[in-house]
Amino acid sequence: MPQFTVKVFIGVEYECSSGHRFMLAAPDRILKATPGSIVKDTGHKIAESDLPLYYPCPCRGGKLAQLMRLHVVTPKAPVNCTLNPKVQPAIGSPIFVSTLDGPIKLTQSAYWIMRLPYVYVADKQHFSQNLSAKLLKGVFGITEIEQ
C-alpha cells in the first residue's frame, strides 16, 4: 500500500485575564514568531504531549494564562482529522470530556477553532495546583479515509 505525507497545522492558544494571547511550540516553550514570518517548528510535541491548562503569561503582570483555543487547519487530502479534548483540572481529579460520542470529525481543507470553556479558577494563591491541570494527549487525530 503506498504511503503519503500530509501537512496538518495545529496550534494551542493561551490567553491571560488581560487579554494577552500566545501559542506554545511545546508543552514547556512559547512559540516565538514575528508577524508574517513562517514558523518551521513541527507540531509533534504539541500533538503527542499532555499540555498545561495554565501557563505563565509572558506579559509583565505575572498572570497565568489559560488554554482557550485549539487551532487546526485540515489538508485537502483523503484523511479524517479529529479533535478529542480531555481535561484533567488537577492531579487525581476526574477527567472532563466532550459531551459528544467520540472524537469530533473535521471537514477537509478548512480552518477549525475549538473554543474551550473558561470554567477553571486561576490565581496566584493556587499557582502550583493550577500548573498541574492539563489537556491530555491524544486531542489531535488523523486517519486515512478508507476507499
N, C-alpha and C positions, 0 to 999 in steps of 0.2 A: 504494500500500500504506500503510495507516495506521501511524503510529509511536506508541509509548507509552513511558513512563518507568517504571522500576522502581528501588527502593532496595535495594542490597546493602550490608550493613555489613561492613567488613573491618578487621582490626587486626593489628599485628605486635608481639609481646610479647617483651621482653628480660628476662633475669634474671642477676644477678651471683652470685658464689660464696657470698655471704652470704644469698642468698635474696630480695634486693630485686627487685621486678618493676615494670616500667613499659612503656608503649607509646609509639611515635613517631607524631607528627602529620605529619611529613615526614622525608625522609632525614637532615635536619640539625636536627630540632626535636622535643623530647619533648612528648607530649600532656599538657596541663595540664587537669585536671578535678577537681572535688570530688565526693565520694560522693553519688550520687543526682542529680547535675546532668545536663543534656542537652548533649552535645557537638555543636556546629554545624559543625565542620570537615568538608570533603569528603575523601574518600579518594583523590582524583585523584592527588596527589603520591605517595602510597604505592603505588597501582596502576601508575603509569606511570614509576617510577624504579627504578634499582638501589638496593638497601638495604644498609646496612653490616651485616656479620655480627656485628661487635662495636661497642659504643657505650659511651662513658664513663658509668658509673653515677652518678646524682645523689647517692648516699649519701656519707657522709663518708670512707669508706675509700679513695677514689680508685681503685676497681677497674673493670675492664672487664666489661660485661655482654654475654652472647651472645644472639643472636636464637634463641629457643627454641620459640615457638609462632606459628602463623598462625591467625587467627580469621576465620570467615566466617559471616554469617547470611544464608541464601538466602531470596529472596522466594517468596511463593505466587503465581507468575506463570508463563506459558509460556516460560521461559528455562532454559537449561542453564548453571550456574555450574561452573567448573572450577578446579583447582589444578594447577600445573605448576612445582614448585620446581626451580631450578638454582642451585647454589652454586659460586662460584669462590673458594677459600681464599686466593689470593694473585694478584697481577698476573702474567699469563703462565702460571699453573698450569692443570692440567686442570679441566674443568667437571664437577661431580658432579650427576647427575640421578637421578630416581626409578627404581626397578627395573621399574616398570610401563610398558607400552607406551602412551605418550601421556599426556595430561592426565588427572587424576583427576576424574571426574564426580560432583558433589554432588547429593543429592536436594533437592527443593523444600521450602521452609518449615521449615528446620532450622538449628540452630546447630552448626557444624563447627569442630573444633580439630585442626590438624595439628601434631604434636609433631616438631620437627626433632632430628636426632641431636646428641648432645653429644660430638663426636669431635675437636674442634679445640682446640689449646692457646692460652691467652691469658695472658700475664704482662707485667709492666712492662718487662722487657728487650726484648721483641719488640713493644712498643706500636705503633710506626709500621707495622710489617709487618702486624699484626693489623688495623689500621684500613683496609688495602687489601682485605681479604676482603669479599665481598659476595654477597647474594642477587640474582640477575639479574632485571631487569624482565621482565614477562610471566608472572608467577606466577599472577595472578588473571585469569580469563577469563569471558566471558559471551556466549552466543549465543542467538538466538531459536529456539524449537522449531518445526521445520517441521511444518505440519499438512496 
